[in-house]
Amino acid sequence: MYKLIIGIDVSKVSIDATALEQETQKYCHDSFLNKSLGFKSLESWFNQFNVSPKETLVCMEHTGLYIVSLCDFLRRKGFNFSVVNPL
């Protein structure tokens, strides 16, 4: 079971992320740029939860080319992620 679930809405310019901590049922939201500077901020945001990448599941809709860089970032950092059909 994952300790942290993160849903991400990806657009051309931004990433909106909402995290749900499984144990406490607390959630929080933040927005980031959809480019390398935003990914660094996203990583800092992830770190506040004190949960390893392997204990985290990230889920996002497939938005074409807009998700490619984010998926590469998540893969390199060791996060489990799922890309779902937007239909």
C-alpha positions as semicolon CSV with decimal commas, in nm:
position;residue;x (nm);y (nm);z (nm)
1;M;0,000;0,000;0,000
2;Y;0,121;0,349;-0,082
3;K;0,162;0,604;0,196
4;L;0,115;0,901;-0,037
5;I;-0,110;0,935;-0,342
6;I;-0,060;1,232;-0,573
7;G;-0,293;1,332;-0,852
8;I;-0,151;1,565;-1,114
9;D;-0,327;1,773;-1,377
10;V;-0,077;1,853;-1,651
11;S;-0,116;2,138;-1,899
12;K;0,123;2,304;-2,142
13;V;0,234;2,567;-1,889
14;S;0,162;2,426;-1,544
15;I;0,129;2,121;-1,321
16;D;-0,139;2,118;-1,051
17;A;-0,072;1,855;-0,786
18;T;-0,286;1,734;-0,498
19;A;-0,141;1,495;-0,242
20;L;-0,334;1,268;-0,006
21;E;-0,156;1,113;0,290
22;Q;-0,312;0,772;0,344
23;E;-0,259;0,746;0,722
24;T;-0,389;1,090;0,819
25;Q;-0,626;1,151;0,524
26;K;-0,480;1,502;0,501
27;Y;-0,436;1,657;0,161
28;C;-0,270;1,961;0,012
29;H;-0,242;2,123;-0,328
30;D;0,015;2,331;-0,513
31;S;0,098;2,442;-0,868
32;F;0,429;2,429;-1,053
33;L;0,568;2,523;-1,392
34;N;0,576;2,240;-1,646
35;K;0,951;2,264;-1,708
36;S;1,272;2,179;-1,525
37;L;1,251;2,472;-1,280
38;G;0,900;2,361;-1,184
39;F;1,013;2,000;-1,145
40;K;1,274;2,111;-0,890
41;S;1,000;2,289;-0,695
42;L;0,779;1,981;-0,727
43;E;1,059;1,767;-0,582
44;S;1,092;2,002;-0,283
45;W;0,715;1,981;-0,237
46;F;0,734;1,598;-0,241
47;N;1,007;1,607;0,024
48;Q;0,783;1,781;0,278
49;F;0,583;1,458;0,318
50;N;0,883;1,255;0,440
51;V;0,781;0,958;0,225
52;S;1,016;0,777;-0,011
53;P;0,945;0,772;-0,386
54;K;0,876;0,396;-0,363
55;E;0,598;0,463;-0,109
56;T;0,435;0,719;-0,339
57;L;0,198;0,676;-0,632
58;V;0,158;0,960;-0,882
59;C;-0,133;0,950;-1,125
60;M;-0,205;1,180;-1,420
61;E;-0,411;1,195;-1,738
62;H;-0,238;1,145;-2,069
63;T;-0,215;1,493;-2,218
64;G;0,011;1,412;-2,511
65;L;0,349;1,579;-2,524
66;Y;0,280;1,785;-2,212
67;I;0,348;1,485;-1,983
68;V;0,670;1,357;-2,142
69;S;0,917;1,567;-1,940
70;L;0,727;1,509;-1,616
71;C;0,720;1,132;-1,669
72;D;1,093;1,133;-1,739
73;F;1,155;1,334;-1,421
74;L;0,941;1,095;-1,210
75;R;1,112;0,789;-1,361
76;R;1,461;0,927;-1,290
77;K;1,363;1,004;-0,928
78;G;1,223;0,654;-0,871
79;F;0,854;0,742;-0,831
80;N;0,578;0,496;-0,917
81;F;0,342;0,664;-1,160
82;S;0,042;0,584;-1,372
83;V;-0,080;0,760;-1,685
84;V;-0,454;0,713;-1,739
85;N;-0,680;0,757;-2,038
86;P;-0,854;1,098;-2,019
87;L;-1,177;0,953;-2,159
